[in-house]
Amino acid sequence: MKRSIVILFALCLQILHAQSLQNWSSQNGHSFKGTFISKDAQSVTLRGEDGKEVTVPLAALDDKSQKLAEKEHQYALKNAPAFTHKNRYLQFSLYPKTNFLEVEFLQGTQIVNNETYTVSLTLAEIRPPNKWTGIHIKEMVGKPEKGRSDVSMRLMMENGVILKFTVAVDDKDELSYEFEAEEIPDGLPKLSLRTGISFPKLLAYDIKTESYKGPLSSTGVLFKDLPTILDGYEIHVDKRDSKTQKVPYYEKQTKGYGAGGFTVVAPGKKDFIFDGPKSGEDGSLYIWFYSGKEPFQGYSIRAGSSAKSDLSAGPFTLSVK
């Protein structure tokens, strides 16, 4: 049924760590950094900075770390996923919340790039002249439905819109998903659905030292030295006509790019690849550089339906190579 409502549907990936590294200490005074994974009555499992998991007896931790483990355990129970799947190459979880999908790629027992990739959604109503009002998730509709080769989760928003997300459940080394607006109540204003897919800042300008500081340099990098320290950091814009454009992290960008796929390249890490459908009518990808800044200051990748579609789009795929 045709509607007078114009809906912009965009879906982005936000790449971030699901939980940050925390400081843990043993009874004998030894300290180390790790990310909480799980806890039982006798032990706690942590992931170290190298991506390897280690199980530590609770009795070996000091009182502060034992309390931290219990706190993280209770948080994990409260925010447990609605569905999980794991194969030889990846593991993913579905959640009835804004950060509704998390995926980690695997190499043996280690997590590739030591990264958890998160897909988060935002729905907004747009009223004249240009007022955006965010719409929150009200509830999950039923439980995730698992088919022979996929699983679907439906989320009802506070304005009555029902969104359906479908993720492939297979033994492939890539994550594939589709989405659609399954129900849209009459009388709604213009809508926009998208996620803030953010690649975090690697460096930010520090006025005091007149240099750039961040995860890549705590001492500071001068502007003239940015090409050197950012050597090897690139975004490959893969056009549908098979042409590829390389965007260095240190070059200022004045516009975004539409493409059939994007590849994020970083030294010492496997490439992260985000591919769109083969046909532009089934969905599109777009990269956005914040306020025309250099990529090292953050950017986002968005995947959405085409203007001619019925708001269904996909499949989109995520992988590391």
C-alpha positions in Angstrom: 0.0 0.0 0.0 1.4 3.3 -1.0 1.8 5.9 1.7 2.3 9.7 1.6 4.9 9.3 4.3 8.4 9.6 3.1 10.7 7.3 5.1 14.4 7.4 5.0 15.8 4.1 6.1 19.5 3.8 6.8 21.4 1.2 8.8 24.9 1.7 10.0 27.5 -0.2 11.7 29.3 1.1 14.7 32.5 -0.5 15.5 33.5 -0.4 19.2 34.5 -2.7 22.0 31.5 -4.2 23.8 33.3 -3.7 27.1 36.5 -1.8 27.9 39.6 -3.3 29.5 39.6 -3.1 33.3 42.3 -3.4 35.9 42.3 -6.6 37.9 44.5 -7.5 40.8 45.5 -10.8 42.5 45.9 -11.6 46.2 49.6 -11.4 45.8 49.6 -7.9 44.3 49.9 -8.8 40.7 47.9 -6.5 38.4 46.8 -7.0 34.8 44.2 -5.7 32.3 41.4 -7.7 31.0 37.8 -7.6 29.7 35.1 -9.5 31.7 33.6 -12.5 29.9 31.8 -14.6 32.4 31.8 -15.8 36.0 30.7 -18.9 38.0 30.9 -19.8 41.6 34.6 -20.7 41.5 36.2 -18.6 38.7 36.0 -15.7 36.4 36.9 -15.7 32.7 38.7 -12.6 31.3 40.0 -11.6 27.9 43.5 -10.1 27.9 44.8 -7.3 25.8 46.1 -9.9 23.3 42.6 -11.3 22.7 43.3 -14.6 24.5 40.8 -15.8 27.2 42.0 -16.9 30.6 40.1 -18.4 33.5 41.2 -17.2 37.0 40.1 -18.7 40.3 38.0 -16.2 42.2 39.9 -16.9 45.4 43.1 -15.7 43.6 41.7 -12.2 43.1 41.8 -9.5 45.8 38.6 -8.2 47.4 38.2 -5.3 45.0 38.5 -7.5 41.9 36.1 -10.1 43.3 33.5 -7.3 43.8 34.2 -6.1 40.2 33.6 -9.6 38.9 30.3 -9.9 40.7 29.2 -6.4 39.4 30.1 -7.3 35.8 28.3 -10.7 36.3 25.1 -9.1 37.4 25.2 -6.6 34.6 25.7 -9.4 32.1 22.7 -11.3 33.5 20.5 -8.2 33.2 21.7 -7.5 29.7 21.8 -11.1 28.4 21.2 -11.5 24.6 17.9 -12.8 23.2 19.8 -15.1 20.8 23.3 -16.2 20.2 25.1 -18.2 17.5 28.6 -19.4 17.0 30.4 -21.2 14.3 34.1 -21.8 13.4 34.6 -18.3 12.1 32.4 -15.9 14.1 29.9 -15.5 16.9 27.0 -13.0 17.2 24.3 -12.0 19.6 20.9 -10.3 19.2 19.7 -7.9 21.8 16.3 -6.1 22.2 17.9 -2.7 22.6 19.6 0.1 20.6 22.8 -1.9 20.3 20.9 -4.8 18.9 23.6 -6.9 17.2 27.1 -7.7 18.2 29.6 -9.9 16.2 33.1 -11.1 16.8 35.2 -12.9 14.2 37.3 -15.8 15.3 40.6 -17.4 14.5 40.8 -20.5 16.7 40.1 -19.3 20.2 41.2 -15.7 19.6 39.0 -12.8 18.5 40.3 -11.3 15.3 41.5 -7.7 15.7 40.4 -8.0 19.3 37.2 -6.2 18.2 33.5 -6.5 18.9 31.5 -5.0 16.0 28.2 -3.5 17.1 25.2 -2.6 15.0 23.0 0.0 16.8 19.8 1.5 15.5 18.1 4.9 15.9 14.6 5.8 14.7 13.6 9.4 14.5 10.4 11.3 13.5 11.1 14.5 11.4 8.7 17.4 11.6 8.8 20.8 9.9 10.9 22.8 9.7 13.6 20.2 10.6 12.9 19.0 14.1 14.1 15.5 14.8 12.7 13.5 17.7 14.3 10.2 18.6 12.0 7.2 19.1 13.0 4.5 21.6 12.4 0.8 21.5 9.3 -0.2 23.4 9.8 -3.9 23.4 10.7 -7.0 21.5 7.8 -8.6 19.7 7.7 -12.2 20.8 11.0 -14.1 20.8 13.6 -14.4 18.0 12.3 -16.9 15.4 15.0 -19.3 14.1 14.5 -20.8 10.7 16.6 -23.4 8.9 19.2 -20.8 7.8 18.5 -17.6 9.6 17.0 -15.9 12.7 14.6 -13.0 12.8 14.0 -10.5 15.6 11.2 -7.9 15.7 11.3 -4.7 17.7 8.3 -2.5 18.4 9.1 1.2 18.6 7.3 3.7 20.9 5.4 5.1 17.9 4.1 1.6 16.8 6.6 1.0 14.0 7.7 -2.7 13.9 11.1 -3.4 12.6 12.3 -6.8 11.5 16.0 -7.8 11.4 17.1 -11.1 9.9 20.6 -12.6 10.3 22.0 -15.6 8.6 22.7 -18.6 10.8 25.3 -20.7 8.9 28.9 -21.9 8.9 30.3 -19.1 6.7 33.1 -16.7 7.6 30.9 -13.6 7.1 27.9 -12.1 8.8 24.9 -11.5 6.5 21.8 -9.6 7.5 18.6 -8.0 6.0 16.1 -5.6 7.5 12.6 -4.2 6.8 9.9 -2.0 8.4 7.2 -4.7 8.8 4.5 -2.4 10.1 4.1 1.4 9.9 1.0 3.0 11.5 -0.9 5.6 9.5 -0.5 9.2 10.3 3.1 9.2 11.2 5.4 12.1 10.1 8.5 11.6 7.9 10.7 9.0 9.5 14.4 8.2 9.5 15.9 5.0 10.8 19.7 4.8 11.0 22.4 3.8 13.4 25.4 5.9 14.4 28.2 3.7 12.8 31.2 5.3 14.3 34.8 4.5 13.7 36.4 6.2 16.7 39.1 8.9 16.7 42.7 7.7 16.5 44.1 11.2 17.1 42.6 14.5 18.2 44.2 18.0 18.2 45.6 19.1 21.5 45.8 22.9 21.8 48.4 23.0 24.6 51.0 21.0 22.7 49.8 22.1 19.2 49.9 18.4 18.2 47.6 15.4 17.7 47.2 12.9 20.6 45.3 9.7 21.0 45.5 5.9 20.8 48.3 6.2 18.2 50.4 8.6 20.1 50.3 9.8 23.7 53.2 12.2 23.3 51.7 14.0 20.3 52.1 14.1 16.5 52.8 17.3 14.5 50.6 18.0 11.5 53.4 17.6 9.1 54.1 14.1 10.5 50.5 12.8 10.1 51.1 11.1 6.8 54.0 9.1 8.3 52.2 7.9 11.5 49.0 7.2 9.5 50.8 5.3 6.8 48.9 2.2 5.9 45.5 3.4 7.3 43.1 3.6 4.4 39.5 3.3 3.4 38.9 1.5 0.1 35.7 2.7 -1.6 34.6 -0.1 -3.8 32.4 1.2 -6.6 29.8 -1.0 -8.3 31.6 -0.5 -11.6 34.6 -2.4 -10.1 36.7 0.8 -9.7 38.2 1.3 -6.2 39.1 4.6 -4.7 41.6 4.7 -1.8 41.0 7.3 0.9 44.1 7.9 3.2 43.3 8.6 6.9 45.2 11.8 6.9 43.5 13.6 4.0 40.7 16.0 4.8 37.4 15.0 3.2 34.8 17.5 1.9 32.1 14.9 1.0 31.0 11.3 1.6 30.9 8.5 -0.8 28.3 6.0 -2.0 29.6 2.6 -2.9 28.9 -1.1 -3.3 31.3 -1.8 -0.5 33.9 -0.4 1.9 37.1 -1.9 3.2 38.8 -0.5 6.3 42.6 -1.1 6.3 44.8 -0.7 9.3 48.4 -1.9 9.9 48.7 -5.0 12.0 45.0 -5.9 11.6 42.9 -7.9 9.2 40.8 -5.8 6.8 37.3 -5.1 7.8 34.9 -5.4 4.9 31.3 -4.1 4.7 29.6 -5.1 1.4 26.2 -4.1 0.1 23.7 -6.0 -2.1 24.7 -6.8 -5.7 21.9 -4.5 -7.0 21.5 -0.9 -5.9 17.8 -1.5 -5.9 18.2 -3.9 -2.9 20.1 -1.4 -0.8 23.1 1.0 -0.7 26.1 2.0 1.3 27.3 5.4 2.2 30.3 6.7 4.2 30.1 10.0 6.1 33.1 12.0 7.4 32.1 14.2 10.3 32.0 17.9 9.4 34.4 17.3 6.5 37.2 16.1 8.8 40.0 13.7 8.2 39.1 10.0 8.6 41.4 9.7 11.6 39.0 12.0 13.5 36.1 9.6 13.0 33.6 8.6 10.4 30.5 6.5 9.9 29.3 3.9 7.4 25.6 3.6 6.7 23.6 1.0 4.9 20.1 1.7 3.7 17.3 0.9 1.4 17.0 2.4 -2.0 14.6 5.3 -2.7 12.4 3.0 -4.8 12.2 0.1 -2.3 9.5 -0.8 0.1 12.0 -0.2 3.0 13.4 -3.7 2.8 17.1 -4.0 2.1 19.9 -6.5 2.0 21.6 -8.7 2.3 24.6 -6.7 3.7 27.7 -8.6 4.8 30.4 -8.0 7.3 33.7 -9.9 7.2 37.4 -9.7 8.0 40.1 -10.9 5.5 
